[in-house]
């Protein structure tokens, strides 16, 4: 629609990824090349990055004059024969959402009315993107709420300690789209953190192998020492990080203590892979699960101890 209404040859839409703070390709029209489909620009890089950084329209009357200044753009547009360029920042509610790029294969000497119309179209596009994101956030929030409710209902109904942990990691992986989730419980004799449950086939293998971490080892050990949630989106930069077997693709990791009041019961350990990044929202979600799990684990443990005590009492009575 933008191409038709502005009577230009081509346009492309770059959307700001709030997690990476980059402008990612979203859509295009009027191009011969597919090179733009792989656009990933940091703010301030390239013409679109400049428009995003300054929040002002970037106008280039003749792209041929900037071949030496911006060789990457020129190379990606080779064969298109574009001459004029406009980069328009898309802003809604004072938030940068992306950049609309306009290309034309002849010189443009836009009149004030044309520029005003361009800005109006950009405002409409920004509002549409903002509304779409708001809808996505609402739907995602509803999905997360339903997932937390599902997990909570399961925890309420389950008394089996091992089954409880095994199902929680699978529910988190499936409902929150995590790469991998596992639960560690401290061995009171050695202090080691024993992996008691892990999602999927990898979790089954690690549990069979008796996987554990020593005190202070890895992000799990660090979190246990501090008693506070910790996450990173680059595990390679964390000195204490330990690469878990079979999880070579992990880039992000989040560890949350499982505790009731000051009683430490274990840790929830979440792994994620690119391009998805962990955020404070993940800390909130996993913390909510950890709180529910802590109560359920305590209840299951008390139930197990009670059953054991009843068995011993019955055994004594039978002897009498």
N, C-alpha and C positions, 0 to 999 in steps of 0.2 A: 504493500500500500504506500509506503514512503516513497519508493521509486516512482510510482505512478503519479502521486500527488505533487511531488517536487519536480517531476520531469527530469530526473537524473538517470545515469546509466546503472549505478550499483549502490548498494548500501550493505553494511554489516553491523551486527549487534554484538557487543561484548558485555558480559555480565560480571560484576564484581563478586568474587568468591570471598565471603567474609572470613573464612577459616584460613585461607592462604594469602588474603589481601592481594590477589591477582585478578586481572581482567581475562576471563575465559571466553572463548568463542561460543556464541549461542545460536546465531542464525545469519544467513546472508542471501542476497538476491542480485543477479546481474553479473556474476563472475564466471569466467571460464576456468580459472584455477581452483584447486581444492586446498592450496597451501594455507589459506586463512583458517581452515577448519581446525588447525592445530595451534592456533594463536593462544599464547599464555604470556601475558604481559604484567610485569610488576608495575606498581604505580610510579609514574615518572619516567618510564621507559617507552620510547617510541612516541608517535604523535598522539595516539589514544591515551597512553599513559600520562602524557603531558596535560591533556585536556582533563583527565581525572584528577591529577595532582593540583592543578590550578583552578579547577572547577570553572573553566572558561572555554569558550569555543576556540578551537584551533583551526585556522584557515590557511591553506597553502594554495596559492594561485597557480603554481606550476611545480608539480612534483619532480620534474626533471632537474630542477635547480637544487634539490636536496639529496641527490644520488650519493654524494660523498658523505653527507651528514647522517643519512639513515639508510645504509646499504642493505640492511635486513629487510626493510619494507619494500625497497625497490626490487630486491631479488624475489620476494614472495609474490610480487605483482608483475613479474616479467611476462611480457606478452599481452598484458591487459591494455596497455597504452593509455592509462589514466593520466589526466593532467591536473584537474582540480580536486581538492580534498577539503572536507569539513569533519572535524571531530567534535561532537557535542556531548558534554557530560549529562548524564541522566540523574537528576536529583529529585527526591521526593521527601518531604518532611525534614529537609536539611540533611538528608542522608544520601551519600553517593551510591548509586545502584549499578551504574555501568556507563558505557559510552556508545553513542550512535555514530557510525562513520558513514560519510557520504562520498562517493567517488563519481567523477564525470570525465568522459573522454574528450572533452573540449574545455576551453577556458570559461569559467563562470564569473560573471560580474553581477552578483546578486543585488537586486533592489531591496530597499528597506522592508517592503512588504513581504518579499520572499524569505528574508532572514527572520522576520517575525513569525511567519508561518512555520519555518523550520523549528524555531524554539517552541512553538505551540505543539507541534507533533512530538517533539522530544519530551515535553511535559506530560503529554498524554501517555507516551510509552513508559515513562518513569512511574506514573501512577498505576498503570496496568501491571508492571513488574512488581511494584510494592504490594498491590492487592493480591497478586498470585502468590507472593511469598507469605503474606499474612494467612492466606488460605492453607498453604502447605504447613505453616507452623501450627495452625489450629488443628489440622488433621493429624499432624505428628504428635501434638500434645495429647489429643484424644487417644491415639494409638498407645502412647506411653502410659497414660492413665489406665487404660484397659489392661495393659500388660502387667502393671503393678498390682492391679486388682486380682488378676488371674494368679499371679505368684503368691499374693497374700492368702487367697482362698486355698491354694494348695498347701501352704505352710500351716494353716490352721487345721487342715484335715489330716496331716501326716504326722505319725509318731515314730516312724522308722528313721533313725539318725542318718544312716548311710544313703537310703533312698531319697531322703529329704535333700541332702546336698547334691546328689547326682542329678535330680530333676531341676533344681534351682539353676545350676550352671547351663543346662540345656535350654531352659526357658529364657534365660537372659540372652544367650547367643541367638536364639531364634527370634525373639521379640524385639531386641534392641540392635540386631544386625552386627553383633561383634564378631571378630575373627575367631576369638577363643576366650573362654572363661574357665577359671579354676578356683578351688578353695583349698587353702592351707590351714592346718591345725597344728599347734605347737605340741611337741612331745615333752611332757613335764620332766622326764628323766634326762634327756640329752639337750633339750632346748632347740633341737632342729625343727624346722617347719615341714611337716609331711603333707604332700599333695593327696588330699582325701577324695577329691572329685574334680573331673575335668570334662569339658564339653566335647562331644563327638568322638571320633576314632582316635584322635591324638590324645585326648584325655584318658581313654581306656588304656592305651599303650603306656602312658606315663605312670598311671596308677599300678599297672601290672609290674612295672620296673621298680616300683617303690621310690619314685622321684621325691627328693627333698632338698631343702636349702638350709645351710648352716645359719646360726644367729648372725644377723648383720649382713648376710649375703644377699645381693640383688636388691631390686626395688622393694620386694616383699619384706626382706630383712630390715631394710632401712625404715619402711613404714611401720613395722612392728616396734622398732626402737622409739620412733617419734610418737606413735599412737595417733597420727593424723593422716588423712588422705593425701596421696601424692600421685601426680601424673606427669607424663612427658610425651611430647610428640616426636622425640628423637632419642631413642634409647641409647644410641651410640655415644651420645654426649654425656651420659650419666656414668660416672666412674664406677659406681657400685653395681651397675647393671650386669645381669648374667643372662646369656642367651639360652632360653629354654630349648631342649631338644625338640626337633620337628617343627619349631616355630621360627623358621629362618626368615619369613616374610614380615615378622612383627616390626613395626616402626614406632608405634605408640603403645604405652602401657599405663594402666591405672591400678593402684592398689588401695583398698579400703579396709580398715580394721573392722572386725566383727566383735562387738563387745556389748555387754549389758552393764550399764553404769560404768564401773571401773574394772569389771571382770572381763579380761581378754579371752576370747574364744577362738579366734582365727583371723584369716584375711581373705577377702575376695580380690582376685587378680584378673584384670581384663586386658586383652590384647587387641590391637587394631592395626590394619594395614592401609597403605596409601591407596587412593587419594583421600580417604576419610581421616579426619583428625578428631581427637578427643577434645572435649570442651568442659567448661564448668557445669554445663547441663548434664554431662555424663557423670560427673562427680555427684551431683544431686540425685540422679536416678539410681546409681549403684549404691550410694549411701542409704537411700530409702530401702533398697533390697537388703542391704547389710543389717539395718535396724530390725527389719522383719525377721530376717534369718537368725539373728542373735537370740531373739525371744523364742523362736521355734526350736533352735538347737538346744537352748537351755531346758525347754519343756520336754523335748525328746530325750535328753540325757536324764532328766529327773524321772521320766516314765520308765526308761530302761533300768535305772537303779532301783526303782520301786518294784518292777517285775522281778528283778534279781533277788531282792530282799524277800519277796513273797515266795519265790522258789525255795530259798534257804529255809524259810519258816515252815513251809510244807514238808520239806525234807526232814526237818527236826521232828515235826509232828508224826510223820510216818515211822520214824525210828522208835518213837515212844509207843 
